[in-house]
């Protein structure tokens, strides 16, 4: 039984100091110099679950005084130090990080070790990862292939065959992993001066962690050879010891020093009674423990950021604040909020590495190397901002790189095989800038293609990783995220291994590029993108176990909902609990899913133990996307139980004083709680509208928006144009068609319908992003547009109508798919059949049409406009094909979208004939009475354009905010 020494209230640093002093005082003099020194200079090992926990604990120990020769160790580091040298000397090599997964993928693909009924199933993508995890647990638990193959369970026999084939490959390659390390370490000396891990004269255990059984055996033997003290931090001591974990490895009679809480309020009560139900009276409410119920997970992150911001305003040091994220999915949202608030952070949990810029570039290169060499894929690689073209290409090659998008879009190639020839032809058709852009683009392709082709050669995973590092070294700048990517790739093999493919030993496992790329995708998803160090004065963002060993004034724990924290236990599909129990009866030590609850409690207790002053616990009430209510987690109910001295209920978490944040407000009520300048201005506008206008007037973007809003309001009131009401000096811009050149009737119609859109679209060149999206061949609008285009082209051709239609349809399809991958033949046949059916009514009508080309058509001789007219003439009327003629009875009833046709008819013919795809026809004759209103509108639009005034006259205009309705005065004017 452990000897529990109750100390006076003290922090973790004081408890560690007392443990070190007690260990050194108990050492006997000078008969054991192999223990690395005696007395006050004896070396002491601090064993923690992770190296980060050791660093935090040493920081707290350093605050107590100059204690020398206390070194942090983890169980994994002990195993490597004790055995790796001996294994290397014997000719063995450490297995690269993804070797086992690659070998299992090859075993499943070849299927020799599998029963026939499993081969096809396990060859499917995704099974290799599950098999890899099951095999790892079995090996670390000491289960061999013969034991598995001798069991009645079919899954056990399957895993036994795979394990047997894997061990054969391991023996052939001479590789070792954790089980081999532990076995070699147990066979050697555990105490003495030879290795750093054998020198400590005593050890301190801080925290707890479930270990692989083989590593647990090694740690237990190592601790038995020296005196050990456990430093117990509340409330971690209330949770049972982890199965074959750090605390379970303590030798019998090991002393225990209890790091009692410093405070005496609700936080101290929580640490003393969490998970015990031993409290006899409720704790008075204070500000040491705050339970917050936020509307959803997004606003939860925002409210945590506001609380961090408030703590900084109170004077709390940055490195005394920690935010716990049990769910790494919220990292991106939290990073955006903290960046807006200007809070410097050290990220020890982060988004997947695949979301970083270097990883995105490497994945784009691998897509091309695997044969996905469409124009879009090449553009994604060449225009990636991480690609450093200037480092490899001559300055004249990248001078016109902004034109590469145009070159790829207009060259006509859809695959990379014909890209260079198409670029040469495109450059020859254009001017000097186009020729230089095409030449530079070809130069980039010539530099990239050989490296991408070499990536496709099958090789061991270490060789794939070396090729990828070489590519990234040549084409990207050095950065923190690239260094982390390189660290991942270097773990797949020796970074100094530069041997050729011919000299590589045959025992190395060859992997094709798709399998290697799939392994990379999984690794990038598993590895977080971290940033920062524990020694930096920044707010710490990490997982719950990371805080163990530290002491923070403010700790914020988020996501305390069921299935988030605690997470829901799941059984392994290949290694279910029933099979684990059967193996455990034979001597194995495999953990079942029922032991998952204590693991989650251990994680939560580790985070709570690091808090010294104020603890924030938050749980959203709804899901942001689906809007469904979510339940608080069992851990939060355990907190309520410890504070109220009775079993916690859901009703205890529904009080109004626990609600934090609001969905109804886009900004906090107090500007001081705002995150970033934009939210602060909104909060100021809500609280002090008069002062907000002054603040907005001094913000550069807001000032421009206010000026625009004022201009629109002045125009709506009918105020005369001046320098402050949106008038644009005509000398500043060139108005199309104003100097007498030919103009498309659509542009002139747009000037009449909506001068503001004419300014943005036709003068300034702005485009609505939605209008740039292409319609598919089978989409209703895309099919109608192509049918009308082909039908007009067929009617203008001087040949029989049916052959003309077939040729015109083929031309329309080619134009629509010129810059896209060719659609399937079945899609083309369906689209052709539907288009022919739509056009049949017009084709059977037998219209007598004649080409009309009037290059100098003027709708009003007194105005400068000259229209480009190229259409169909029928009986003196301009003939146009339209999909829908509903409601068209007279010229005044023409919808605004057909105003351009009316202008063309007014200028070049006696009237306008509209023919629908269903064969309907509407004839509108022009006379002076019907033409004069249109000419009057044109004269008014011309006068406005000459004065530089472009008011908004439509309810749907480009500058309109979402949900905003145009002023009624503008609607009436339209």
RODRENNU-137396 format. One record per residue (C-alpha): x, y, z. Coordinates in steps of 0.1 Angstrom, whole numbers, plus 5000, padded with zeros to 4 digits. Layout:
# RODRENNU-137396
> c1|c2|c3
> X|Y|Z
...
//
This chain:
# RODRENNU-137396
> c1|c2|c3
> 5000|5000|5000
> 5013|5035|4992
> 5024|5058|5020
> 5003|5089|5017
> 5019|5120|5031
> 4994|5149|5036
> 5012|5182|5031
> 5001|5217|5038
> 4983|5234|5009
> 5008|5238|4982
> 5011|5241|4945
> 5025|5215|4921
> 5059|5232|4922
> 5062|5229|4960
> 5051|5193|4958
> 5078|5185|4932
> 5105|5203|4953
> 5095|5183|4984
> 5097|5150|4963
> 5131|5158|4950
> 5145|5167|4984
> 5130|5136|5000
> 5144|5113|4973
> 5179|5127|4977
> 5178|5127|5015
> 5169|5090|5015
> 5199|5079|4993
> 5226|5061|5011
> 5262|5074|5007
> 5289|5065|4986
> 5286|5029|4978
> 5266|5033|4945
> 5284|5058|4923
> 5267|5041|4893
> 5235|5059|4902
> 5248|5092|4887
> 5258|5109|4920
> 5246|5109|4955
> 5231|5132|4981
> 5220|5167|4970
> 5235|5161|4936
> 5218|5128|4927
> 5201|5128|4893
> 5163|5125|4896
> 5140|5114|4867
> 5106|5131|4863
> 5083|5106|4845
> 5053|5122|4828
> 5028|5111|4801
> 5043|5134|4775
> 5074|5156|4771
> 5051|5187|4772
> 5039|5177|4807
> 5075|5174|4818
> 5084|5209|4805
> 5054|5225|4823
> 5063|5207|4856
> 5100|5218|4854
> 5088|5254|4849
> 5068|5251|4882
> 5098|5234|4899
> 5121|5262|4887
> 5099|5288|4905
> 5108|5271|4938
> 5145|5276|4935
> 5177|5263|4917
> 5172|5225|4918
> 5197|5209|4895
> 5198|5175|4877
> 5161|5169|4875
> 5155|5156|4840
> 5121|5149|4823
> 5114|5114|4809
> 5086|5097|4791
> 5081|5059|4791
> 5087|5058|4753
> 5119|5078|4756
> 5131|5053|4783
> 5126|5024|4760
> 5144|5040|4731
> 5174|5050|4752
> 5177|5016|4769
> 5175|4994|4738
> 5179|5013|4705
> 5216|5014|4705
> 5220|4977|4711
> 5195|4969|4683
> 5213|4992|4659
> 5246|4976|4668
> 5231|4942|4660
> 5222|4953|4625
> 5186|4960|4630
> 5169|4992|4619
> 5139|5011|4633
> 5107|5006|4613
> 5097|5038|4595
> 5065|5053|4608
> 5043|5040|4580
> 5061|5008|4573
> 5036|4986|4590
> 5006|5002|4572
> 5024|4998|4538
> 5032|4962|4545
> 4997|4954|4556
> 4983|4971|4525
> 5005|4949|4504
> 4995|4918|4523
> 4958|4926|4518
> 4964|4935|4482
> 4982|4902|4474
> 4958|4882|4496
> 4981|4852|4501
> 4977|4852|4538
> 4939|4855|4537
> 4911|4831|4533
> 4894|4834|4500
> 4861|4848|4514
> 4880|4878|4529
> 4903|4887|4501
> 4879|4908|4481
> 4864|4926|4511
> 4898|4935|4528
> 4912|4947|4495
> 4887|4976|4496
> 4901|5011|4506
> 4900|5018|4543
> 4904|4983|4557
> 4942|4986|4559
> 4940|5013|4586
> 4917|4992|4608
> 4939|4961|4603
> 4970|4981|4612
> 4954|4994|4644
> 4943|4959|4655
> 4977|4944|4647
> 4995|4971|4667
> 4974|4964|4698
> 4979|4927|4695
> 5017|4930|4691
> 5020|4954|4720
> 4999|4931|4742
> 5022|4901|4734
> 4997|4881|4714
> 5015|4860|4687
> 5002|4846|4654
> 5000|4810|4666
> 4977|4819|4695
> 4953|4838|4671
> 4953|4810|4645
> 4944|4784|4671
> 4913|4802|4682
> 4877|4793|4670
> 4869|4830|4662
> 4871|4836|4625
> 4884|4872|4630
> 4912|4859|4653
> 4923|4834|4626
> 4922|4862|4600
> 4944|4885|4622
> 4967|4856|4629
> 4974|4850|4593
> 4980|4887|4586
> 5003|4889|4617
> 5023|4859|4606
> 5029|4873|4571
> 5038|4907|4587
> 5063|4891|4611
> 5080|4873|4581
> 5084|4906|4563
> 5097|4923|4595
> 5123|4895|4600
> 5134|4897|4564
> 5138|4935|4566
> 5155|4934|4600
> 5132|4961|4615
> 5121|4967|4650
> 5092|4985|4668
> 5081|4991|4703
> 5077|4954|4714
> 5113|4946|4702
> 5126|4977|4720
> 5110|4968|4753
> 5121|4931|4751
> 5157|4942|4744
> 5156|4968|4772
> 5144|4942|4797
> 5172|4919|4787
> 5199|4946|4795
> 5209|4965|4826
> 5183|4990|4840
> 5207|5008|4863
> 5243|5020|4859
> 5264|5047|4843
> 5263|5034|4807
> 5232|5052|4794
> 5213|5083|4804
> 5182|5063|4812
> 5201|5041|4837
> 5217|5069|4857
> 5188|5085|4877
> 5191|5076|4914
> 5154|5082|4919
> 5122|5088|4900
> 5090|5110|4904
> 5058|5099|4888
> 5035|5128|4878
> 5001|5120|4862
> 4988|5088|4846
> 4986|5073|4812
> 4975|5039|4798
> 5006|5023|4783
> 5011|4994|4759
> 5016|4962|4780
> 5051|4957|4768
> 5061|4993|4777
> 5043|4989|4811
> 5064|4959|4819
> 5096|4978|4811
> 5086|5008|4832
> 5076|4987|4861
> 5110|4969|4861
> 5128|5002|4857
> 5110|5018|4887
> 5116|4988|4909
> 5153|4994|4907
> 5153|5028|4924
> 5132|5048|4950
> 5101|5064|4936
> 5077|5090|4948
> 5043|5099|4932
> 5032|5135|4932
> 4994|5133|4932
> 4975|5163|4919
> 4938|5167|4926
> 4914|5157|4912
> 4934|5132|4892
> 4939|5111|4924
> 4901|5106|4925
> 4902|5086|4892
> 4912|5049|4894
> 4947|5042|4881
> 4950|5036|4844
> 4952|4999|4834
> 4989|4991|4830
> 4996|5028|4833
> 5021|5051|4852
> 5005|5048|4886
> 5000|5011|4883
> 5037|5006|4876
> 5047|5021|4910
> 5065|4997|4933
> 5048|4986|4965
> 5053|5010|4993
> 5061|5040|4971
> 5055|5073|4988
> 5029|5098|4977
> 5030|5135|4980
> 4996|5153|4977
> 4997|5187|4959
> 4968|5202|4979
> 4948|5231|4963
> 4960|5266|4971
> 4926|5282|4973
> 4896|5273|4995
> 4867|5283|4973
> 4846|5263|4948
> 4876|5254|4928
> 4893|5237|4958
> 4860|5219|4966
> 4857|5207|4930
> 4892|5193|4930
> 4886|5175|4964
> 4853|5160|4956
> 4851|5155|4918
> 4843|5119|4909
> 4840|5109|4946
> 4805|5120|4957
> 4820|5126|4991
> 4809|5163|4995
> 4785|5168|5025
> 4774|5203|5018
> 4769|5225|4988
> 4797|5250|4979
> 4787|5287|4980
> 4787|5303|4946
> 4818|5323|4937
> 4836|5333|4905
> 4862|5305|4907
> 4841|5279|4887
> 4820|5293|4859
> 4796|5270|4840
> 4785|5286|4807
> 4757|5274|4784
> 4763|5290|4750
> 4738|5289|4721
> 4760|5267|4698
> 4796|5256|4692
> 4805|5286|4671
> 4793|5311|4697
> 4809|5290|4724
> 4843|5297|4707
> 4834|5334|4705
> 4825|5336|4742
> 4856|5318|4753
> 4876|5343|4733
> 4858|5372|4750
> 4866|5356|4784
> 4903|5353|4774
> 4903|5389|4763
> 4887|5400|4797
> 4913|5380|4816
> 4941|5398|4797
> 4924|5432|4805
> 4925|5422|4842
> 4962|5418|4841
> 4966|5380|4839
> 4999|5371|4821
> 4995|5354|4787
> 5013|5323|4797
> 4989|5319|4827
> 4959|5314|4804
> 4951|5280|4788
> 4922|5270|4765
> 4914|5233|4763
> 4899|5220|4730
> 4889|5183|4734
> 4874|5185|4699
> 4901|5197|4673
> 4874|5205|4648
> 4868|5238|4665
> 4905|5249|4661
> 4899|5268|4628
> 4870|5288|4643
> 4889|5296|4675
> 4920|5307|4655
> 4899|5332|4635
> 4884|5346|4667
> 4917|5349|4686
> 4933|5364|4655
> 4905|5390|4653
> 4910|5398|4690
> 4948|5401|4685
> 4956|5375|4711
> 4990|5357|4706
> 4987|5319|4711
> 5008|5288|4712
> 4989|5261|4694
> 4995|5225|4707
> 4964|5213|4691
> 4955|5224|4656
> 4938|5217|4623
> 4951|5188|4603
> 4984|5194|4585
> 4966|5187|4552
> 4950|5222|4555
> 4983|5240|4554
> 4997|5256|4522
> 5027|5233|4517
> 5005|5202|4521
> 4980|5216|4497
> 5007|5222|4471
> 5022|5187|4475
> 4987|5171|4472
> 4981|5191|4440
> 5015|5178|4426
> 5006|5142|4435
> 4972|5145|4417
> 4991|5155|4385
> 5017|5127|4390
> 4989|5101|4392
> 4976|5111|4358
> 4950|5137|4367
> 4966|5162|4344
> 4936|5183|4333
> 4939|5220|4327
> 4923|5227|4360
> 4948|5205|4378
> 4977|5223|4362
> 4962|5256|4370
> 4958|5246|4407
> 4995|5238|4409
> 5009|5266|4388
> 4989|5294|4404
> 4993|5281|4440
> 5009|5310|4460
> 5032|5285|4478
> 5049|5275|4445
> 5081|5296|4442
> 5084|5299|4404
> 5111|5326|4406
> 5135|5302|4424
> 5136|5278|4394
> 5126|5298|4363
> 5143|5327|4346
> 5128|5362|4353
> 5115|5365|4317
> 5096|5332|4321
> 5075|5344|4350
> 5071|5380|4339
> 5038|5373|4323
> 5025|5347|4348
> 4993|5367|4354
> 4983|5358|4319
> 4986|5320|4325
> 4950|5317|4335
> 4939|5332|4302
> 4963|5310|4283
> 4950|5278|4299
> 4914|5288|4294
> 4917|5299|4258
> 4943|5275|4244
> 4916|5248|4238
> 4934|5219|4255
> 4916|5197|4281
> 4944|5173|4290
> 4981|5179|4298
> 4992|5157|4269
> 4983|5183|4243
> 4988|5214|4265
> 5022|5225|4252
> 5011|5223|4215
> 4979|5242|4223
> 4999|5269|4242
> 5022|5274|4212
> 4992|5278|4189
> 4975|5302|4213
> 5007|5323|4216
> 5011|5325|4179
> 4976|5339|4175
> 4980|5367|4201
> 5002|5396|4206
> 5037|5398|4221
> 5024|5395|4257
> 5005|5363|4248
> 5036|5348|4232
> 5057|5356|4262
> 5031|5341|4286
> 5028|5309|4265
> 5066|5306|4264
> 5069|5310|4302
> 5041|5285|4308
> 5058|5260|4286
> 5090|5265|4304
> 5073|5258|4338
> 5058|5226|4324
> 5092|5214|4311
> 5107|5219|4346
> 5078|5203|4365
> 5069|5173|4343
> 5101|5152|4348
> 5098|5155|4386
> 5062|5145|4385
> 5069|5116|4362
> 5096|5104|4386
> 5071|5105|4415
> 5050|5079|4397
> 5077|5052|4398
> 5069|5025|4425
> 5093|5027|4454
> 5095|5021|4492
> 5077|5047|4513
> 5110|5062|4524
> 5119|5068|4488
> 5085|5084|4480
> 5090|5107|4510
> 5125|5116|4498
> 5112|5125|4464
> 5084|5147|4479
> 5109|5165|4502
> 5132|5171|4472
> 5103|5186|4452
> 5092|5208|4480
> 5127|5220|4488
> 5132|5231|4452
> 5098|5248|4446
> 5088|5263|4480
> 5102|5287|4506
> 5112|5275|4540
> 5085|5280|4566
> 5073|5265|4599
> 5045|5246|4582
> 5069|5232|4556
> 5093|5221|4584
> 5064|5202|4601
> 5056|5185|4567
> 5092|5176|4563
> 5093|5162|4599
> 5064|5139|4590
> 5080|5127|4558
> 5114|5122|4575
> 5097|5098|4599
> 5090|5075|4570
> 5127|5068|4565
> 5162|5080|4568
> 5164|5116|4554
> 5200|5110|4544
> 5192|5079|4524
> 5201|5088|4488
> 5208|5054|4473
> 5195|5047|4438
> 5167|5023|4430
> 5191|4998|4416
> 5212|4998|4448
> 5182|4995|4471
> 5179|4961|4489
> 5153|4938|4476
> 5138|4935|4511
> 5124|4970|4509
> 5086|4970|4503
> 5077|4986|4469
> 5046|5008|4470
> 5029|5024|4440
> 5021|5061|4440
> 4983|5058|4446
> 4990|5038|4478
> 5017|5061|4489
> 4995|5092|4483
> 4967|5075|4503
> 4991|5069|4532
> 5001|5105|4530
> 4965|5117|4531
> 4959|5097|4563
> 4991|5110|4579
> 4983|5146|4570
> 4948|5142|4585
> 4961|5127|4617
> 4990|5151|4623
> 4980|5185|4636
> 4996|5218|4624
> 5011|5231|4656
> 5027|5265|4662
> 5045|5279|4692
> 5065|5268|4722
> 5058|5264|4759
> 5086|5289|4767
> 5068|5317|4748
> 5046|5343|4765
> 5014|5332|4747
> 4980|5318|4755
> 4983|5280|4755
> 4958|5261|4732
> 4960|5224|4738
> 4943|5191|4746
> 4932|5182|4782
> 4962|5160|4790
> 4986|5187|4778
> 4979|5209|4808
> 4990|5182|4833
> 5021|5195|4852
> 5013|5232|4847
> 4997|5259|4868
> 4975|5284|4851
> 4954|5313|4866
> 4927|5308|4839
> 4917|5275|4823
> 4889|5274|4797
> 4875|5239|4789
> 4851|5238|4760
> 4828|5212|4744
> 4815|5195|4775
> 4787|5178|4756
> 4779|5142|4753
> 4799|5126|4724
> 4823|5155|4723
> 4837|5155|4758
> 4833|5127|4769
> 4835|5110|4736
> 4815|5079|4729
> 4833|5045|4732
> 4833|5024|4700
> 4843|4988|4695
> 4870|4978|4670
> 4853|4960|4641
> 4882|4935|4638
> 4890|4933|4675
> 4857|4935|4694
> 4853|4933|4732
> 4844|4896|4731
> 4876|4887|4713
> 4896|4908|4737
> 4881|4891|4767
> 4889|4857|4752
> 4925|4868|4746
> 4928|4883|4781
> 4917|4849|4796
> 4948|4835|4779
> 4971|4861|4794
> 4969|4891|4771
> 4962|4926|4784
> 4938|4943|4759
> 4916|4972|4770
> 4878|4969|4763
> 4855|4998|4754
> 4840|4997|4789
> 4873|5012|4803
> 4868|5043|4780
> 4849|5062|4807
> 4878|5064|4831
> 4900|5075|4803
> 4877|5105|4796
> 4876|5113|4834
> 4914|5111|4835
> 4917|5137|4807
> 4892|5160|4823
> 4909|5157|4857
> 4942|5165|4842
> 4929|5198|4828
> 4911|5208|4860
> 4943|5200|4880
> 4962|5228|4862
> 4938|5255|4872
> 4948|5277|4901
> 4923|5305|4902
> 4893|5305|4878
> 4879|5276|4858
> 4855|5281|4828
> 4834|5251|4817
> 4812|5256|4786
> 4787|5234|4768
> 4766|5245|4738
> 4729|5240|4739
> 4723|5235|4701
> 4742|5223|4671
> 4750|5253|4648
> 4742|5237|4614
> 4713|5214|4622
> 4698|5234|4651
> 4692|5203|4672
> 4695|5205|4710
> 4725|5186|4725
> 4728|5172|4760
> 4754|5183|4785
> 4781|5156|4790
> 4784|5134|4820
> 4816|5152|4830
> 4797|5185|4835
> 4771|5166|4856
> 4799|5153|4877
> 4810|5189|4883
> 4775|5198|4894
> 4775|5168|4917
> 4807|5179|4934
> 4796|5215|4939
> 4760|5208|4950
> 4767|5177|4972
> 4739|5158|4954
> 4736|5140|4921
> 4737|5164|4892
> 4706|5167|4869
> 4701|5183|4835
> 4677|5208|4851
> 4706|5222|4872
> 4721|5234|4839
> 4691|5253|4826
> 4692|5283|4848
> 4692|5318|4832
> 4724|5328|4850
> 4743|5301|4832
> 4733|5313|4797
> 4762|5331|4779
> 4760|5346|4744
> 4730|5352|4721
> 4719|5343|4686
> 4698|5375|4684
> 4727|5399|4685
> 4755|5401|4659
> 4778|5418|4684
> 4781|5421|4722
> 4762|5448|4741
> 4794|5463|4754
> 4820|5474|4728
> 4848|5464|4752
> 4838|5428|4747
> 4840|5429|4709
> 4864|5408|4689
> 4881|5428|4663
> 4874|5463|4648
> 4844|5453|4628
> 4825|5437|4657
> 4835|5467|4679
> 4819|5491|4655
> 4787|5470|4654
> 4786|5469|4692
> 4792|5506|4694
> 4763|5512|4669
> 4740|5491|4691
> 4750|5509|4723
> 4757|5545|4712
> 4744|5552|4677
> 4756|5588|4676
> 4791|5579|4686
> 4792|5550|4662
> 4787|5573|4632
> 4818|5593|4643
> 4838|5560|4646
> 4825|5547|4613
> 4835|5580|4595
> 4871|5574|4606
> 4872|5538|4594
> 4885|5537|4557
> 4861|5510|4544
> 4832|5522|4565
> 4837|5557|4552
> 4835|5546|4516
> 4803|5526|4523
> 4787|5556|4541
> 4796|5579|4511
> 4780|5553|4488
> 4749|5550|4509
> 4746|5588|4511
> 4749|5591|4473
> 4722|5565|4468
> 4699|5582|4492
> 4704|5616|4476
> 4696|5602|4441
> 4665|5585|4455
> 4653|5619|4469
> 4657|5635|4434
> 4685|5658|4446
> 4704|5675|4418
> 4737|5657|4410
> 4768|5672|4425
> 4803|5661|4436
> 4788|5643|4467
> 4759|5623|4452
> 4776|5597|4431
> 4783|5618|4400
> 4813|5604|4380
> 4834|5628|4360
> 4828|5617|4323
> 4865|5624|4316
> 4875|5597|4340
> 4860|5568|4320
> 4855|5558|4284
> 4818|5550|4277
> 4813|5523|4251
> 4795|5536|4221
> 4795|5572|4231
> 4821|5581|4204
> 4802|5566|4176
> 4816|5531|4174
> 4793|5501|4171
> 4777|5489|4203
> 4759|5457|4212
> 4722|5464|4217
> 4724|5445|4251
> 4748|5471|4264
> 4726|5500|4254
> 4696|5482|4269
> 4715|5478|4302
> 4723|5516|4302
> 4685|5523|4300
> 4674|5496|4325
> 4700|5500|4352
> 4728|5527|4348
> 4746|5514|4380
> 4750|5479|4365
> 4761|5495|4332
> 4788|5513|4352
> 4800|5482|4370
> 4797|5457|4343
> 4804|5475|4310
> 4826|5504|4321
> 4845|5490|4351
> 4844|5453|4340
> 4830|5439|4373
> 4811|5406|4371
> 4787|5388|4395
> 4804|5356|4406
> 4772|5336|4401
> 4769|5347|4365
> 4804|5332|4358
> 4792|5297|4367
> 4785|5275|4336
> 4753|5255|4332
> 4756|5218|4325
> 4745|5202|4293
> 4714|5187|4309
> 4706|5217|4331
> 4674|5235|4320
> 4689|5269|4314
> 4721|5256|4298
> 4702|5234|4274
> 4678|5262|4264
> 4707|5286|4258
> 4726|5261|4236
> 4694|5252|4218
> 4687|5288|4209
> 4723|5294|4199
> 4723|5264|4176
> 4689|5271|4161
> 4698|5307|4152
> 4730|5295|4136
> 4712|5268|4116
> 4686|5293|4103
> 4714|5316|4091
> 4732|5288|4072
> 4727|5286|4035
> 4718|5249|4034
> 4690|5225|4042
> 4675|5231|4076
> 4680|5196|4092
> 4717|5192|4082
> 4723|5228|4092
> 4708|5220|4126
> 4730|5190|4132
> 4761|5210|4124
> 4751|5240|4144
> 4743|5218|4175
> 4778|5201|4172
> 4794|5236|4171
> 4774|5247|4202
> 4784|5216|4221
> 4821|5222|4212
> 4820|5258|4223
> 4802|5250|4256
> 4827|5222|4265
> 4859|5238|4251
> 4875|5245|4284
> 4860|5215|4303
> 4866|5178|4304
> 4845|5161|4276
> 4812|5148|4291
> 4803|5112|4287
> 4789|5101|4254
> 4756|5091|4270
> 4752|5127|4283
> 4759|5141|4248
> 4733|5118|4233
> 4706|5127|4258
> 4713|5165|4254
> 4712|5162|4216
> 4678|5144|4218
> 4663|5169|4242
> 4676|5199|4222
> 4662|5184|4189
> 4628|5179|4206
> 4628|5215|4218
> 4638|5229|4183
> 4615|5206|4163
> 4585|5230|4166
> 4606|5258|4150
> 4622|5236|4125
> 4589|5223|4113
> 4575|5259|4111
> 4593|5265|4079
> 4602|5302|4086
> 4613|5322|4056
> 4642|5341|4071
> 4671|5360|4056
> 4703|5372|4072
> 4704|5408|4083
> 4736|5426|4089
> 4733|5463|4094
> 4765|5478|4107
> 4753|5514|4109
> 4719|5510|4125
> 4709|5541|4146
> 4678|5539|4169
> 4677|5578|4170
> 4697|5599|4145
> 4701|5627|4171
> 4721|5604|4195
> 4756|5590|4190
> 4746|5553|4193
> 4753|5529|4164
> 4741|5493|4169
> 4757|5461|4159
> 4728|5441|4144
> 4733|5405|4132
> 4700|5386|4132
> 4671|5372|4112
> 4647|5393|4091
> 4612|5380|4083
> 4588|5401|4063
> 4605|5433|4072
> 4605|5425|4109
> 4635|5415|4131
> 4630|5379|4140
> 4643|5365|4173
> 4639|5332|4191
> 4628|5333|4227
> 4620|5304|4252
> 4588|5321|4266
> 4564|5346|4252
> 4538|5346|4280
> 4522|5381|4285
> 4537|5397|4253
> 4509|5415|4234
> 4522|5449|4226
> 4555|5469|4226
> 4549|5484|4260
> 4546|5449|4275
> 4581|5439|4265
> 4601|5426|4295
> 4633|5445|4303
> 4654|5416|4292
> 4640|5419|4256
> 4646|5457|4255
> 4678|5451|4234
> 4657|5433|4207
> 4633|5462|4207
> 4662|5487|4202
> 4675|5465|4173
> 4641|5464|4157
> 4635|5501|4161
> 4668|5508|4144
> 4668|5482|4115
> 4633|5469|4108
> 4596|5478|4108
> 4588|5456|4138
> 4598|5426|4159
> 4587|5390|4156
> 4593|5367|4187
> 4592|5330|4181
> 4592|5305|4210
> 4607|5270|4211
> 4571|5257|4211
> 4564|5274|4177
> 4544|5303|4191
> 4548|5337|4175
> 4542|5373|4185
> 4545|5401|4159
> 4550|5436|4172
> 4548|5464|4146
> 4565|5497|4152
> 4548|5530|4146
> 4557|5565|4158
> 4534|5562|4188
> 4550|5530|4201
> 4586|5540|4192
> 4586|5574|4208
> 4585|5562|4245
> 4615|5540|4238
> 4634|5568|4222
> 4626|5591|4251
> 4640|5566|4276
> 4671|5563|4255
> 4675|5601|4253
> 4672|5603|4292
> 4698|5575|4296
> 4722|5593|4272
> 4718|5626|4291
> 4726|5609|4324
> 4757|5591|4309
> 4770|5624|4295
> 4767|5640|4329
> 4784|5611|4346
> 4754|5601|4367
> 4747|5563|4371
> 4718|5559|4396
> 4705|5526|4408
> 4671|5521|4391
> 4665|5483|4397
> 4655|5463|4428
> 4683|5438|4418
> 4716|5456|4415
> 4751|5446|4422
> 4757|5469|4452
> 4726|5458|4470
> 4732|5441|4504
> 4717|5407|4511
> 4681|5411|4521
> 4680|5448|4515
> 4652|5463|4494
> 4658|5491|4470
> 4642|5524|4479
> 4606|5528|4466
> 4615|5560|4448
> 4640|5540|4427
> 4614|5514|4419
> 4589|5540|4407
> 4616|5557|4385
> 4623|5523|4369
//
